[in-house]
Amino acid sequence: MSIEIVHLSFAYSLRNVLRDVSLCADEGQLLAVLGPNGVGKTTLFRCILGLQPHYRGTICVDGEDAHAFTPRELAHKIAYIPQTHGIAFSYCVLDMVLMGTTHQVSAMGVPGKKELDAANAALDKLGIQHLKNHNFSKLSGGEQQLVLIARALAQNAKTLLMDEPTASLDYGNQSLVLRQVRKLADDGYTILLSTHNPQHALWYADRAVALLDGTIAAFGSPNDVVDAALIEKLYGVTVRLIDTAQGALISPVIEAGAR
């Protein structure tokens, strides 16, 4: 499964949000989407998901124009994973994951053995089968995020859009989630992941795209495009990149007396 975007532009009323954006993510690739707040990352995802259909340009899913798919057909191809948020009802983990199979069930139907098998397979794949009967709202942030990813896997889509999945997680849970995301890409999933942390792109991604003012500031291999100049351009922070055995490490330049 692949995503190809060609000359994509989108505006809310008179405000241009995306302008002439072109990029691609191939099967088995993890594409990190970088940029500060308000540059169009979420809007880009909404266009891919068909939630903002009135864009200019072309979005192709596995070689076919996304406009050709019904919402149900698109749900078979692309799954969305939001950030973890508080939930009003105390669903168990298995019920949360089963929600990912609803597009496979008729309007008046209920999940059956096929859907239950898909949910359990997703829990197994992420190593969280032991949580299936737990209350979702009582889990740690990292565990909740893995459950949301399992819900997307149960959807049986091979392209995953992840909107800042580590935004509310502590350092350990960020690592837990991103290691699993990397494994999914290695297993053949196509993943677009937005993040505020450019270090994630250097450690986990195959490609990185940087958005600024609705346009592409850089696109390519993270080691080629994520450098000190790009980070200062995106975030207004002066950094230096330190070479390590595990790859480049981003270090902020701290002025004397600032600590």
C-alpha positions in Angstrom: 0.0 0.0 0.0 1.4 3.4 -0.9 0.3 7.1 -0.5 1.2 9.6 -3.2 0.3 13.3 -3.0 0.7 15.6 -5.9 0.4 19.4 -5.9 -2.1 19.3 -3.0 -3.6 22.6 -1.9 -6.4 23.3 0.6 -8.0 26.4 2.1 -10.5 27.1 4.9 -12.6 29.9 3.4 -10.0 32.5 2.4 -7.1 31.1 4.5 -4.7 28.8 2.6 -3.5 26.0 4.8 -1.7 23.7 2.3 -0.1 25.0 -0.8 1.4 22.8 -3.6 2.3 19.8 -1.3 3.8 16.8 -3.0 5.2 13.7 -1.2 5.0 10.0 -1.2 5.2 7.1 1.3 5.8 3.6 -0.1 4.8 0.2 1.4 6.8 -0.6 4.5 8.0 3.0 5.0 7.6 5.2 8.1 7.2 8.9 7.1 7.7 11.4 9.8 5.7 14.7 9.3 7.4 17.6 11.1 6.6 21.2 11.7 5.3 23.6 14.4 1.6 24.0 15.3 -0.6 25.4 12.7 1.4 24.5 9.6 -1.2 22.0 8.2 -0.1 18.6 9.5 -3.6 17.7 10.8 -5.3 19.1 7.7 -3.0 17.0 5.5 -4.2 13.9 7.4 -7.8 15.0 7.1 -7.5 15.4 3.3 -5.9 11.9 3.0 -8.8 10.4 5.1 -11.4 12.0 2.9 -12.7 14.3 5.7 -11.7 17.4 3.7 -12.6 16.3 0.1 -12.6 19.8 -1.5 -8.9 20.0 -2.0 -7.0 20.8 -5.2 -4.4 18.3 -6.5 -4.3 14.6 -6.3 -4.1 12.0 -3.5 -3.5 8.4 -4.7 -3.9 5.4 -2.4 -2.1 2.4 -3.8 -2.1 4.0 -7.3 -5.8 4.9 -7.3 -7.3 8.4 -6.9 -8.7 8.6 -3.3 -11.8 10.4 -4.6 -12.8 7.1 -6.3 -13.3 5.3 -2.9 -16.4 5.4 -0.7 -15.8 6.1 3.0 -16.2 2.4 3.7 -13.8 1.4 1.0 -11.3 4.0 2.2 -11.6 2.6 5.7 -10.4 -0.7 4.4 -7.2 1.0 3.2 -6.4 3.7 5.7 -6.7 3.8 9.5 -6.3 6.8 11.8 -4.7 6.7 15.2 -5.4 9.8 17.3 -3.6 11.0 20.5 -4.8 9.4 23.7 -7.6 11.4 25.3 -9.9 10.9 28.3 -12.8 8.7 27.5 -16.3 9.1 28.9 -17.2 5.4 29.2 -15.3 2.6 30.8 -14.9 0.3 27.9 -12.7 -2.8 28.2 -9.7 -3.0 25.9 -11.2 -5.7 23.7 -14.3 -3.6 23.1 -12.1 -0.6 22.2 -10.2 -2.7 19.7 -13.4 -4.2 18.3 -14.5 -0.7 17.4 -12.0 -0.8 14.6 -14.0 -3.5 12.8 -17.3 -1.6 12.6 -16.8 -0.8 8.9 -16.8 -4.6 8.2 -20.3 -5.0 9.9 -23.7 -4.1 8.5 -25.5 -1.1 10.1 -27.8 -3.4 12.1 -25.2 -6.1 12.7 -22.8 -6.9 15.6 -19.2 -8.0 15.5 -18.9 -11.8 15.0 -16.1 -14.4 15.2 -14.3 -12.8 12.2 -14.1 -9.4 13.9 -13.3 -11.0 17.3 -10.4 -12.9 15.7 -9.1 -9.7 14.1 -9.2 -7.8 17.4 -7.4 -10.6 19.2 -4.8 -10.8 16.4 -4.2 -7.1 16.7 -3.7 -7.4 20.5 -1.3 -10.3 19.9 0.7 -8.4 17.3 1.4 -5.5 19.8 2.0 -7.8 22.7 -0.9 -6.5 24.8 -3.2 -9.6 24.8 -2.9 -9.6 28.6 -4.8 -6.3 28.7 -7.9 -7.4 26.8 -10.2 -7.4 29.8 -8.7 -4.3 31.5 -10.5 -1.0 31.7 -9.1 1.2 29.0 -9.4 4.4 31.1 -7.2 2.8 33.9 -4.2 2.0 31.6 -1.0 4.0 31.3 -0.7 6.5 28.5 1.6 4.2 26.6 -0.7 1.3 27.0 -3.7 3.4 25.9 -1.8 4.4 22.7 -1.0 0.8 21.9 -4.7 -0.1 22.3 -5.6 2.7 19.8 -3.0 1.3 17.4 -4.5 -2.2 17.9 -7.9 -0.8 17.1 -6.4 0.5 13.8 -4.8 -2.8 13.0 -8.2 -4.6 13.6 -9.5 -2.3 10.9 -7.4 -4.4 8.5 -6.0 -1.3 6.7 -2.4 -1.4 5.6 -1.8 2.4 5.8 -1.8 4.1 9.2 -2.0 7.8 9.9 -0.8 8.7 13.4 -1.4 12.2 14.7 1.2 13.0 17.3 0.9 9.6 19.0 3.5 10.4 21.6 2.4 14.0 22.4 1.1 13.2 25.9 3.4 10.4 26.8 6.4 10.3 29.2 9.9 9.4 27.9 9.6 5.6 28.5 6.1 5.3 26.9 7.3 7.3 23.9 10.0 4.8 23.4 7.6 1.9 23.9 5.1 3.2 21.3 7.7 4.2 18.7 9.5 0.8 18.8 6.1 -0.8 18.1 5.4 1.6 15.3 8.8 0.9 13.7 8.1 -2.9 13.9 4.8 -2.3 12.0 6.6 -0.5 9.2 9.1 -3.4 9.1 6.1 -5.7 8.8 4.9 -3.9 5.6 2.6 -1.2 6.9 2.8 2.3 5.4 2.9 4.8 8.2 2.6 8.6 8.3 3.4 9.9 11.8 3.2 13.6 12.8 5.5 14.6 15.6 6.9 17.7 17.3 10.1 16.0 18.0 12.6 15.8 15.1 14.6 13.3 17.0 11.9 10.8 16.3 12.4 11.2 12.6 16.2 10.6 12.9 15.8 7.5 15.1 12.7 5.7 13.6 11.7 7.1 10.2 12.6 6.1 6.7 11.6 9.5 5.3 10.8 12.9 6.8 8.7 15.8 5.4 8.8 19.2 7.1 5.9 21.6 6.7 6.1 25.4 7.2 3.4 27.9 6.3 1.5 25.2 4.4 4.4 24.3 2.1 7.1 21.7 2.1 10.4 23.0 3.6 12.2 19.7 3.2 11.5 16.1 2.1 13.8 13.1 2.0 15.8 10.8 4.1 15.9 12.1 7.7 19.7 11.9 7.7 19.8 14.1 4.6 17.2 16.7 5.5 16.9 17.0 9.3 19.8 19.3 10.2 20.5 22.2 12.4 19.4 24.7 9.8 16.0 23.0 9.2 15.3 22.8 13.0 16.1 26.4 13.5 13.9 27.3 10.5 10.9 25.2 11.8 11.1 25.9 15.5 13.4 28.9 16.0 15.8 26.9 18.2 19.5 26.7 17.7 20.9 23.2 17.9 23.8 21.0 16.9 23.7 17.4 15.8 26.1 15.0 17.5 27.1 11.8 15.8 26.7 8.7 17.9 26.7 4.9 17.3 22.9 5.0 17.3 22.7 7.9 14.8 22.6 11.7 15.1 21.5 13.2 18.4 20.0 16.7 18.5 21.3 18.9 21.3 20.1 22.4 21.9 22.7 25.1 22.1 22.4 26.6 25.7 23.7 30.1 26.1 25.9 30.9 29.0 23.9 31.8 32.1 20.7 30.4 30.7 20.7 27.5 33.2 
